[in-house]
Amino acid sequence: PFEQALTRLTRDGQDTPEIEALRWAIEEYRVSIFAQSLGTDTPVSAKRLQRLQRKAERGPEAGIE
């Protein structure tokens, strides 16, 4: 579902800091699931991805945590 949200958000070519944060968090989440021994730079979870997705959907005025 997060990949679909990212695709939907970037469909019009928009690339905000919030969308970029979501994109990188998705990559970190993949690492945490499929390559656990590598570890991640920042803590990531489905809950954190949901929060980043909501911020990306609201746009730049929402800010980044």
C-alpha positions in Angstrom: 0.0 0.0 0.0 2.9 2.4 0.6 4.3 1.9 -2.9 0.9 2.6 -4.3 0.6 5.8 -2.3 4.0 6.9 -3.5 3.1 6.2 -7.1 -0.1 8.2 -6.7 1.7 11.1 -5.1 4.4 11.3 -7.8 2.1 10.7 -10.7 2.1 14.4 -11.7 5.8 14.7 -11.4 5.7 16.4 -8.0 8.6 15.8 -5.7 8.3 17.5 -2.3 10.6 16.9 0.7 7.7 15.0 2.3 7.4 12.6 -0.7 11.2 12.2 -0.7 11.1 11.3 3.0 8.4 8.7 2.3 10.4 7.3 -0.6 13.5 6.8 1.6 11.5 5.4 4.5 10.0 2.8 2.2 13.5 1.8 1.1 14.6 1.5 4.7 11.5 -0.6 5.5 12.4 -3.0 2.7 15.9 -3.3 4.2 14.5 -4.0 7.7 12.3 -6.7 6.3 14.4 -8.4 3.6 18.0 -7.7 4.7 17.8 -7.4 8.5 21.5 -8.1 8.9 22.3 -4.8 7.1 20.3 -2.7 9.6 18.8 0.7 8.8 20.0 4.2 9.3 16.8 5.3 11.1 14.1 3.3 12.9 11.2 2.5 10.5 7.9 0.7 11.0 4.5 0.5 9.2 3.2 3.1 11.7 6.0 5.5 10.8 5.3 5.0 7.1 1.6 5.7 7.6 2.5 9.0 9.4 4.9 10.0 6.6 2.3 9.1 4.0 -0.3 11.3 5.6 2.3 14.2 5.7 3.2 13.7 2.0 -0.5 13.7 1.1 -1.1 17.0 3.0 1.9 18.6 1.3 4.8 20.9 2.3 2.9 22.8 5.0 2.8 19.6 7.1 6.5 19.5 7.8 8.8 16.5 8.4 9.5 14.7 11.7 
